[in-house]
Amino acid sequence: MSSIKKLAGQTIWYGVSSIFARFLFYLLTPYLTLKFKGSSGYGEMNIVYSLIPFLNILVLFGFETAYFRFIQRKELAKDVYNTLISSLLASTILITTGIILLRQPIANYIRVGNHPEYITLVAFIIAFDAMSALPFAKLRHEGRPRKFAMVRIAGIVLNILFTYFLLSVCPRLAKEHPNSSLLHFYDPGFAVGYVLIANMLANLFQFFLLAGQLRQYNWTLNTKLWREIMIYSLPLTIAGFGGMINETFDRIMLARRLPLPHIQAEYQVGIYSACYKLSLLITLFVQAFRMGAEPFFFKQSLESDAPRTYARVMKFFVITISLMFLFVALYLDIWKHFIQDPKMWEGLKVVPILLFANMFLGIYYNLTIWYKLSKKTLAGAYITLIGAAITLLVNYIFIPYSGYMASAWATCICYGSMMVISYVWGQKVYRVPYAWKKLVAFMVIALLLYFIHHFLTGIWQNTIFSLGLATLFTGGYALFLLRVEKREFQRMPYIGRFLAPRPLSP
């Protein structure tokens, strides 16, 4: 239990920092949907942002996971960090330069051809983000979540402040002081560009805050080690690229495949993107869990009871995300107010689908430990490419008929397929005793509670009734889990003391 307690502690730190930081960042959703209200700007911004994860994968080349894998070899610890940083620096310079040179064709492809400067800003965002990745990984490996949290939160706070300054303060100054020399460069029509500038400046600031980790770097390249790392990382890069197709390419396909005028198509992308963000609670937990779990899983692999530990981690993970699913899906009447353009609420029907999709994705991340430990990373590439093929095919065929609903279902089918394939394949290579029947039952019960709530609130459309029923269902489900898994929860820190059997009085 001590190992799981340590993982829980680190996940809480990464979780609190990520959730707080992301929550601050998601505060931009109501702000930006309000600033771009009635225009296609929010959709255009999300189309541009959908490029960043793809290009990040090409630059990072799976080096974060490779770092956690190879740093376990104590004799090569220093060489691993130096070699990875050297390679990353070279790839960052090469790829970001290529992006800048090809900015016009890239802008044309995503239908923002009038603003190739957006792509230049994207290149700098990627460069600073990529060069911060390994210092962040080093903090995670060293078990320093507080420093990690401070840097992440500081970067996002600065991003918000710059965004607010450029989109709200500068227009007001321009109106009140039209002849100010500071505003000669300000263009009210460059709103999406200012969001990108704010992001770039925040990434630059974050990069400087990680200078301590970068000072530990020496310009050395162990070529033998580098070749070994590249063989390990190449399939991870393919898997990551396929993963980004699954995660973000639907925005680009929506803009291109919707049978609507360009401005209307971008607005539909904005609706989908805004509603996608309402699945943030599960998304944030999955991200926080990954940050704590990846180094933990590699360290735990040295223990004899590692498979049993992985199975117990999966159980607690599924319990947590099932509760989160109900917390978001049943309280949509509250969460929808994060979107300040009420016209976008028409897209709320995609939220439960995307919540379940992200549950599948989180379980898949848990399952990927088998191919990372067994060095069969090519399997991860195959699985993710299957998912990418499903995403592309479903979106291509059904977007013209179903719009963003097709994108939501494509995401759910894709991640569900990847989860099942990884489980079946992984059990043949590295068996972990997952209690899969019980875990499936937990998820099915959560889904049934959602459908019952949806049915009853459809009959009686009353906000108080809806929220009261949501509270009843969520609380009842939590009590059900506590009863079914009482022994497990009794062994947990803090929670266990409330569930431990009381001694009989004499």
VEXDREN-2710 file (C-alpha; in Angstrom, 1 decimal):
% VEXDREN-2710
k/r/px/py/pz
1/MET/0.0/0.0/0.0
2/SER/2.9/2.3/0.6
3/SER/3.7/2.4/-3.1
4/ILE/0.1/3.3/-4.0
5/LYS/0.1/5.9/-1.2
6/LYS/3.2/7.5/-2.7
7/LEU/1.6/7.5/-6.2
8/ALA/-1.6/9.0/-4.7
9/GLY/0.5/11.7/-3.0
10/GLN/2.3/12.6/-6.1
11/THR/-0.9/12.4/-8.2
12/ILE/-2.5/14.8/-5.7
13/TRP/0.4/17.2/-6.1
14/TYR/0.4/17.0/-9.9
15/GLY/-3.4/16.9/-9.8
16/VAL/-3.9/19.9/-7.6
17/SER/-1.3/21.9/-9.6
18/SER/-2.6/20.7/-13.0
19/ILE/-6.3/21.1/-12.0
20/PHE/-5.6/24.5/-10.5
21/ALA/-3.5/25.6/-13.5
22/ARG/-5.8/24.2/-16.0
23/PHE/-8.8/25.6/-14.2
24/LEU/-7.2/29.0/-14.5
25/PHE/-6.6/28.3/-18.1
26/TYR/-10.1/27.1/-18.7
27/LEU/-11.3/30.4/-17.2
28/LEU/-10.3/31.7/-20.5
29/THR/-13.1/29.6/-22.1
30/PRO/-15.9/31.9/-20.8
31/TYR/-13.7/34.9/-21.4
32/LEU/-12.8/34.0/-24.9
33/THR/-16.2/32.8/-25.9
34/LEU/-17.5/36.1/-24.7
35/LYS/-14.8/38.1/-26.6
36/PHE/-15.4/36.2/-29.8
37/LYS/-19.2/36.0/-29.3
38/GLY/-21.1/35.9/-32.5
39/SER/-18.0/35.6/-34.6
40/SER/-15.9/32.7/-36.0
41/GLY/-12.8/33.8/-34.0
42/TYR/-13.1/31.2/-31.3
43/GLY/-13.4/28.4/-33.9
44/GLU/-10.4/29.9/-35.9
45/MET/-8.3/30.0/-32.7
46/ASN/-9.1/26.3/-32.0
47/ILE/-8.2/25.3/-35.5
48/VAL/-4.8/26.9/-35.1
49/TYR/-4.3/25.4/-31.7
50/SER/-5.1/21.9/-33.1
51/LEU/-1.8/22.1/-35.0
52/ILE/0.4/22.5/-31.9
53/PRO/0.0/19.0/-30.4
54/PHE/0.9/17.4/-33.8
55/LEU/4.0/19.5/-34.2
56/ASN/5.0/19.0/-30.6
57/ILE/5.0/15.3/-31.1
58/LEU/7.5/15.6/-34.0
59/VAL/9.8/17.8/-31.9
60/LEU/9.7/15.8/-28.7
61/PHE/10.0/12.4/-30.4
62/GLY/8.8/10.4/-27.3
63/PHE/11.8/11.6/-25.3
64/GLU/9.8/12.1/-22.1
65/THR/8.9/8.4/-21.8
66/ALA/12.4/7.5/-23.0
67/TYR/13.9/9.5/-20.2
68/PHE/11.9/7.6/-17.6
69/ARG/12.8/4.3/-19.2
70/PHE/16.5/4.8/-19.6
71/ILE/17.2/6.9/-16.4
72/GLN/16.6/3.6/-14.5
73/ARG/20.1/2.6/-15.7
74/LYS/22.1/4.3/-13.0
75/GLU/25.4/4.1/-14.8
76/LEU/24.0/6.1/-17.7
77/ALA/21.9/8.6/-15.7
78/LYS/23.9/11.7/-16.6
79/ASP/24.5/10.6/-20.2
80/VAL/20.7/10.1/-20.7
81/TYR/19.8/13.6/-19.8
82/ASN/22.6/15.2/-21.7
83/THR/22.0/13.1/-24.8
84/LEU/18.3/13.7/-24.8
85/ILE/18.7/17.5/-24.4
86/SER/21.3/17.7/-27.2
87/SER/19.1/15.7/-29.6
88/LEU/16.0/17.8/-28.6
89/LEU/17.8/21.1/-29.1
90/ALA/18.8/20.0/-32.6
91/SER/15.4/18.7/-33.6
92/THR/13.7/21.8/-32.2
93/ILE/15.8/24.2/-34.2
94/LEU/15.4/22.1/-37.4
95/ILE/11.6/21.6/-37.2
96/THR/10.6/25.1/-36.0
97/THR/12.7/26.6/-38.8
98/GLY/10.9/24.3/-41.3
99/ILE/7.6/25.4/-39.9
100/ILE/8.4/29.1/-40.3
101/LEU/9.6/28.5/-43.9
102/LEU/6.4/26.6/-44.7
103/ARG/4.1/28.9/-42.8
104/GLN/2.0/29.9/-45.9
105/PRO/1.2/26.4/-47.1
106/ILE/0.4/25.3/-43.6
107/ALA/-1.9/28.3/-43.1
108/ASN/-3.6/27.6/-46.4
109/TYR/-4.2/24.0/-45.4
110/ILE/-6.0/24.9/-42.1
111/ARG/-7.9/27.7/-43.9
112/VAL/-6.2/30.7/-42.2
113/GLY/-4.2/31.6/-45.3
114/ASN/-4.7/35.4/-44.6
115/HIS/-2.7/35.0/-41.4
116/PRO/0.6/33.0/-42.0
117/GLU/2.0/34.9/-39.0
118/TYR/-0.2/32.6/-36.8
119/ILE/2.0/29.7/-37.9
120/THR/5.2/31.6/-37.0
121/LEU/3.9/32.2/-33.5
122/VAL/2.9/28.5/-33.3
123/ALA/6.5/27.6/-34.2
124/PHE/7.9/29.7/-31.2
125/ILE/5.3/28.3/-28.9
126/ILE/6.4/24.8/-29.8
127/ALA/10.1/25.6/-29.5
128/PHE/9.8/27.0/-25.9
129/ASP/7.4/24.2/-24.9
130/ALA/9.7/21.5/-26.3
131/MET/12.8/22.8/-24.5
132/SER/10.9/22.8/-21.2
133/ALA/9.7/19.2/-21.6
134/LEU/12.8/17.4/-20.3
135/PRO/13.4/19.8/-17.4
136/PHE/9.8/19.1/-16.4
137/ALA/10.4/15.3/-16.7
138/LYS/13.5/15.7/-14.6
139/LEU/11.5/17.3/-11.8
140/ARG/8.9/14.5/-12.0
141/HIS/11.7/11.8/-11.8
142/GLU/13.3/13.5/-8.9
143/GLY/10.0/13.6/-7.0
144/ARG/9.7/17.4/-6.9
145/PRO/6.1/18.1/-7.7
146/ARG/6.0/21.4/-5.7
147/LYS/8.6/23.0/-8.1
148/PHE/6.7/21.4/-11.0
149/ALA/3.5/22.9/-9.8
150/MET/4.9/26.4/-9.2
151/VAL/6.4/26.6/-12.7
152/ARG/3.2/25.3/-14.4
153/ILE/0.9/27.6/-12.5
154/ALA/3.1/30.6/-12.9
155/GLY/3.2/30.1/-16.7
156/ILE/-0.6/29.8/-17.0
157/VAL/-1.2/32.8/-14.7
158/LEU/1.1/34.8/-17.0
159/ASN/-0.7/33.5/-20.1
160/ILE/-4.1/34.7/-18.7
161/LEU/-2.7/38.1/-17.7
162/PHE/-1.1/38.7/-21.1
163/THR/-4.3/37.5/-22.9
164/TYR/-6.5/39.9/-20.8
165/PHE/-4.1/42.7/-21.4
166/LEU/-4.0/42.2/-25.2
167/LEU/-7.7/41.6/-25.7
168/SER/-9.2/43.9/-23.1
169/VAL/-6.8/46.5/-21.8
170/CYS/-5.2/47.4/-25.1
171/PRO/-8.6/48.0/-26.9
172/ARG/-9.6/50.3/-24.0
173/LEU/-6.3/52.2/-24.2
174/ALA/-6.7/52.5/-27.9
175/LYS/-10.1/54.0/-27.5
176/GLU/-9.1/56.4/-24.7
177/HIS/-5.7/57.4/-26.1
178/PRO/-5.8/56.9/-29.8
179/ASN/-2.5/58.8/-30.4
180/SER/-0.5/56.8/-27.9
181/SER/2.8/55.6/-29.4
182/LEU/2.5/52.3/-27.5
183/LEU/-0.6/51.5/-29.6
184/HIS/0.9/52.1/-33.0
185/PHE/1.5/48.3/-33.3
186/TYR/-1.9/47.3/-32.0
187/ASP/-4.4/45.9/-34.5
188/PRO/-8.0/45.1/-33.2
189/GLY/-8.4/42.5/-36.0
190/PHE/-5.5/40.5/-34.8
191/ALA/-7.3/39.0/-31.8
192/VAL/-6.4/35.3/-32.4
193/GLY/-2.8/36.4/-33.0
194/TYR/-2.8/38.1/-29.6
195/VAL/-4.0/34.9/-27.9
196/LEU/-1.0/33.1/-29.5
197/ILE/1.4/35.9/-28.5
198/ALA/0.3/35.6/-24.9
199/ASN/0.9/31.8/-25.0
200/MET/4.3/32.3/-26.5
201/LEU/5.4/34.8/-23.8
202/ALA/4.1/32.5/-21.1
203/ASN/6.1/29.5/-22.5
204/LEU/9.2/31.7/-22.7
205/PHE/8.8/32.7/-19.0
206/GLN/8.3/29.0/-18.1
207/PHE/11.5/28.1/-19.9
208/PHE/13.5/30.6/-17.9
209/LEU/12.0/29.3/-14.6
210/LEU/13.4/25.9/-15.5
211/ALA/17.0/27.3/-15.9
212/GLY/18.1/25.4/-12.8
213/GLN/17.4/22.0/-14.6
214/LEU/19.0/23.3/-17.8
215/ARG/22.2/24.4/-16.0
216/GLN/22.8/20.7/-15.2
217/TYR/23.1/20.0/-18.9
218/ASN/26.4/19.5/-20.7
219/TRP/26.8/19.5/-24.4
220/THR/27.5/15.8/-24.9
221/LEU/26.0/13.1/-27.1
222/ASN/26.5/9.4/-26.4
223/THR/25.9/8.1/-29.9
224/LYS/25.5/4.5/-28.9
225/LEU/22.9/5.5/-26.3
226/TRP/21.2/7.9/-28.7
227/ARG/20.7/5.1/-31.3
228/GLU/19.2/2.9/-28.6
229/ILE/16.9/5.7/-27.4
230/MET/15.8/6.5/-31.0
231/ILE/14.9/2.8/-31.6
232/TYR/12.8/2.9/-28.4
233/SER/11.3/6.3/-29.1
234/LEU/10.4/6.1/-32.8
235/PRO/7.3/3.9/-32.2
236/LEU/6.3/6.2/-29.4
237/THR/6.5/9.1/-31.8
238/ILE/4.3/7.3/-34.3
239/ALA/1.9/6.4/-31.4
240/GLY/1.9/10.0/-30.3
241/PHE/1.3/11.3/-33.7
242/GLY/-1.7/9.0/-34.1
243/GLY/-2.9/10.0/-30.7
244/MET/-2.9/13.6/-31.7
245/ILE/-5.0/12.7/-34.8
246/ASN/-7.4/11.1/-32.4
247/GLU/-7.4/14.1/-30.0
248/THR/-7.3/17.2/-32.2
249/PHE/-7.6/16.5/-35.9
250/ASP/-11.4/16.4/-35.8
251/ARG/-11.3/20.2/-35.5
252/ILE/-9.5/20.5/-38.8
253/MET/-11.7/18.0/-40.4
254/LEU/-14.8/19.7/-39.2
255/ALA/-13.7/23.0/-40.8
256/ARG/-12.9/21.2/-44.1
257/ARG/-15.8/18.6/-44.3
258/LEU/-18.8/20.6/-43.0
259/PRO/-21.0/21.5/-46.0
260/LEU/-21.3/25.1/-44.8
261/PRO/-19.8/28.5/-45.7
262/HIS/-16.3/28.9/-44.2
263/ILE/-17.4/31.3/-41.4
264/GLN/-20.3/29.1/-40.3
265/ALA/-18.0/26.0/-40.3
266/GLU/-15.5/27.8/-38.1
267/TYR/-18.4/28.7/-35.7
268/GLN/-19.4/25.0/-35.5
269/VAL/-15.8/24.2/-34.7
270/GLY/-16.0/26.8/-31.9
271/ILE/-19.2/25.1/-30.5
272/TYR/-17.5/21.7/-30.5
273/SER/-14.3/23.0/-29.0
274/ALA/-16.1/24.9/-26.2
275/CYS/-18.2/21.9/-25.2
276/TYR/-15.2/19.6/-25.4
277/LYS/-13.6/21.6/-22.7
278/LEU/-16.5/20.7/-20.3
279/SER/-15.0/17.3/-20.1
280/LEU/-12.0/19.0/-18.4
281/LEU/-12.4/17.3/-15.0
282/ILE/-11.7/13.8/-16.3
283/THR/-9.1/15.2/-18.8
284/LEU/-7.3/17.0/-16.0
285/PHE/-7.3/13.9/-13.7
286/VAL/-6.0/11.7/-16.5
287/GLN/-3.2/14.2/-17.2
288/ALA/-2.3/14.5/-13.6
289/PHE/-2.4/10.7/-13.2
290/ARG/0.0/10.3/-16.1
291/MET/2.5/12.7/-14.7
292/GLY/2.7/10.8/-11.4
293/ALA/2.1/7.3/-12.9
294/GLU/4.7/7.2/-15.6
295/PRO/7.8/7.5/-13.4
296/PHE/6.1/5.4/-10.7
297/PHE/5.3/2.5/-13.0
298/PHE/8.9/2.3/-14.2
299/LYS/10.3/2.3/-10.7
300/GLN/7.6/-0.2/-9.5
301/SER/8.6/-2.6/-12.3
302/LEU/11.6/-3.6/-10.3
303/GLU/9.4/-5.0/-7.5
304/SER/8.1/-8.6/-7.5
305/ASP/4.5/-7.7/-6.9
306/ALA/4.4/-5.0/-9.7
307/PRO/1.5/-6.6/-11.7
308/ARG/-0.7/-6.7/-8.6
309/THR/0.1/-3.1/-7.8
310/TYR/-0.8/-2.1/-11.4
311/ALA/-4.1/-3.9/-11.0
312/ARG/-5.0/-2.1/-7.8
313/VAL/-4.0/1.3/-9.3
314/MET/-6.4/0.6/-12.2
315/LYS/-9.2/-0.2/-9.8
316/PHE/-8.8/3.1/-7.9
317/PHE/-8.4/4.9/-11.2
318/VAL/-11.7/3.6/-12.7
319/ILE/-13.6/4.3/-9.4
320/THR/-12.3/7.9/-9.5
321/ILE/-13.2/8.6/-13.1
322/SER/-16.6/7.0/-12.8
323/LEU/-17.4/9.4/-10.0
324/MET/-16.1/12.3/-12.1
325/PHE/-18.2/11.2/-15.0
326/LEU/-21.3/11.6/-12.9
327/PHE/-20.1/14.8/-11.3
328/VAL/-19.8/16.4/-14.7
329/ALA/-22.6/14.7/-16.8
330/LEU/-25.3/15.1/-14.1
331/TYR/-24.5/18.8/-13.4
332/LEU/-24.3/20.1/-16.9
333/ASP/-26.8/22.8/-16.1
334/ILE/-24.1/24.3/-13.9
335/TRP/-21.0/23.6/-16.1
336/LYS/-22.6/25.0/-19.2
337/HIS/-22.2/28.5/-17.8
338/PHE/-18.5/28.3/-18.5
339/ILE/-19.5/28.9/-22.1
340/GLN/-20.6/32.6/-22.3
341/ASP/-22.2/32.3/-25.7
342/PRO/-25.6/30.6/-25.0
343/LYS/-25.9/29.8/-28.7
344/MET/-23.1/27.3/-28.2
345/TRP/-25.1/25.4/-25.6
346/GLU/-26.7/23.5/-28.5
347/GLY/-23.5/21.4/-28.5
348/LEU/-23.9/20.2/-24.9
349/LYS/-25.1/16.8/-26.1
350/VAL/-21.6/15.9/-27.0
351/VAL/-20.3/16.2/-23.4
352/PRO/-21.4/12.8/-22.0
353/ILE/-20.0/11.1/-25.1
354/LEU/-16.6/12.9/-24.7
355/LEU/-16.5/12.2/-21.0
356/PHE/-16.8/8.5/-21.6
357/ALA/-14.3/8.8/-24.4
358/ASN/-11.8/10.3/-22.0
359/MET/-12.5/7.6/-19.5
360/PHE/-11.5/5.0/-22.2
361/LEU/-8.4/7.1/-22.9
362/GLY/-7.4/7.2/-19.2
363/ILE/-7.8/3.4/-18.9
364/TYR/-5.8/3.0/-22.1
365/TYR/-2.9/5.0/-20.6
366/ASN/-2.9/2.7/-17.6
367/LEU/-2.8/-0.3/-19.9
368/THR/0.1/1.0/-22.0
369/ILE/2.6/0.0/-19.3
370/TRP/2.9/-3.5/-20.8
371/TYR/4.5/-2.4/-24.0
372/LYS/6.7/0.3/-22.4
373/LEU/8.1/-2.2/-19.9
374/SER/8.6/-5.0/-22.4
375/LYS/10.2/-2.6/-24.9
376/LYS/7.5/-3.5/-27.5
377/THR/6.8/0.2/-28.2
378/LEU/6.0/-0.7/-31.8
379/ALA/2.8/-2.3/-30.5
380/GLY/1.8/1.1/-29.1
381/ALA/2.3/2.6/-32.6
382/TYR/0.1/-0.1/-34.2
383/ILE/-2.7/0.4/-31.6
384/THR/-2.7/4.2/-31.9
385/LEU/-2.6/4.0/-35.7
386/ILE/-5.7/1.8/-35.7
387/GLY/-7.4/4.4/-33.5
388/ALA/-6.3/7.2/-35.9
389/ALA/-7.7/5.3/-38.8
390/ILE/-11.0/4.9/-37.0
391/THR/-11.0/8.7/-36.2
392/LEU/-10.3/9.7/-39.8
393/LEU/-12.7/7.3/-41.3
394/VAL/-15.7/8.1/-39.1
395/ASN/-15.1/11.8/-39.3
396/TYR/-14.6/11.8/-43.1
397/ILE/-17.8/9.8/-43.7
398/PHE/-20.2/11.2/-41.2
399/ILE/-19.2/14.9/-40.6
400/PRO/-21.2/16.0/-43.7
401/TYR/-24.3/14.4/-42.2
402/SER/-23.9/14.7/-38.4
403/GLY/-21.5/17.5/-37.9
404/TYR/-19.6/17.6/-34.6
405/MET/-21.7/14.7/-33.3
406/ALA/-19.7/12.5/-35.7
407/SER/-16.5/13.9/-34.2
408/ALA/-17.7/13.1/-30.7
409/TRP/-18.7/9.5/-31.5
410/ALA/-15.4/9.0/-33.5
411/THR/-13.4/10.0/-30.4
412/CYS/-15.4/7.6/-28.2
413/ILE/-15.2/4.7/-30.7
414/CYS/-11.5/5.3/-31.3
415/TYR/-10.5/5.4/-27.6
416/GLY/-12.8/2.4/-26.7
417/SER/-11.2/0.4/-29.5
418/MET/-7.6/1.3/-28.4
419/MET/-8.5/0.3/-24.8
420/VAL/-9.8/-3.1/-25.8
421/ILE/-7.0/-3.9/-28.2
422/SER/-4.4/-2.9/-25.6
423/TYR/-6.0/-5.0/-22.9
424/VAL/-6.2/-8.2/-25.0
425/TRP/-2.8/-7.8/-26.5
426/GLY/-1.1/-6.8/-23.3
427/GLN/-2.5/-9.7/-21.3
428/LYS/-0.7/-12.1/-23.7
429/VAL/2.7/-10.3/-23.3
430/TYR/2.7/-9.0/-19.7
431/ARG/-0.2/-10.3/-17.6
432/VAL/-1.7/-8.0/-15.0
433/PRO/-4.6/-9.4/-12.9
434/TYR/-7.1/-6.6/-13.6
435/ALA/-10.5/-7.1/-12.1
436/TRP/-12.0/-6.2/-15.4
437/LYS/-15.6/-7.6/-14.8
438/LYS/-15.9/-5.4/-11.7
439/LEU/-14.5/-2.4/-13.4
440/VAL/-16.8/-2.7/-16.4
441/ALA/-19.7/-3.0/-14.0
442/PHE/-18.7/0.2/-12.2
443/MET/-18.7/2.1/-15.5
444/VAL/-22.0/0.6/-16.8
445/ILE/-23.7/1.5/-13.5
446/ALA/-22.5/5.1/-13.9
447/LEU/-23.7/5.2/-17.5
448/LEU/-27.1/3.8/-16.4
449/LEU/-27.5/6.4/-13.7
450/TYR/-26.8/9.1/-16.3
451/PHE/-29.5/7.7/-18.7
452/ILE/-32.0/7.5/-15.8
453/HIS/-31.3/11.1/-14.8
454/HIS/-31.6/12.2/-18.5
455/PHE/-34.9/10.4/-18.9
456/LEU/-36.5/11.7/-15.7
457/THR/-35.3/15.3/-16.2
458/GLY/-36.7/15.1/-19.7
459/ILE/-40.1/14.4/-18.3
460/TRP/-39.9/17.1/-15.6
461/GLN/-37.7/20.0/-16.8
462/ASN/-37.0/21.6/-13.4
463/THR/-33.5/22.8/-12.4
464/ILE/-33.9/22.1/-8.7
465/PHE/-35.2/18.6/-9.5
466/SER/-32.3/18.0/-11.9
467/LEU/-29.7/19.1/-9.4
468/GLY/-31.3/17.2/-6.5
469/LEU/-31.5/14.0/-8.5
470/ALA/-27.9/14.5/-9.6
471/THR/-26.8/14.8/-6.0
472/LEU/-28.9/11.7/-4.9
473/PHE/-27.4/9.6/-7.7
474/THR/-23.8/10.7/-7.2
475/GLY/-23.9/10.3/-3.5
476/GLY/-25.7/6.9/-3.8
477/TYR/-23.1/5.7/-6.3
478/ALA/-20.2/6.8/-4.0
479/LEU/-21.8/4.9/-1.1
480/PHE/-22.2/1.9/-3.3
481/LEU/-18.5/2.0/-4.2
482/LEU/-17.5/2.3/-0.6
483/ARG/-19.5/-0.7/0.4
484/VAL/-18.3/-2.9/-2.5
485/GLU/-14.7/-1.9/-2.0
486/LYS/-14.8/-1.4/1.7
487/ARG/-11.7/-3.5/2.4
488/GLU/-9.7/-1.6/-0.2
489/PHE/-10.7/1.8/1.1
490/GLN/-10.0/0.7/4.7
491/ARG/-6.3/0.3/3.7
492/MET/-6.2/3.8/2.2
493/PRO/-4.7/6.7/4.1
494/TYR/-7.1/9.2/5.6
495/ILE/-10.2/7.5/4.2
496/GLY/-9.4/4.2/5.9
497/ARG/-9.6/5.6/9.5
498/PHE/-13.3/6.4/8.9
499/LEU/-14.1/2.9/7.6
500/ALA/-12.0/0.8/10.0
501/PRO/-14.1/-1.5/12.2
502/ARG/-14.7/0.0/15.6
503/PRO/-13.4/-2.1/18.6
504/LEU/-16.2/-3.7/20.7
505/SER/-16.7/-1.9/24.0
506/PRO/-16.0/-4.1/27.1
END
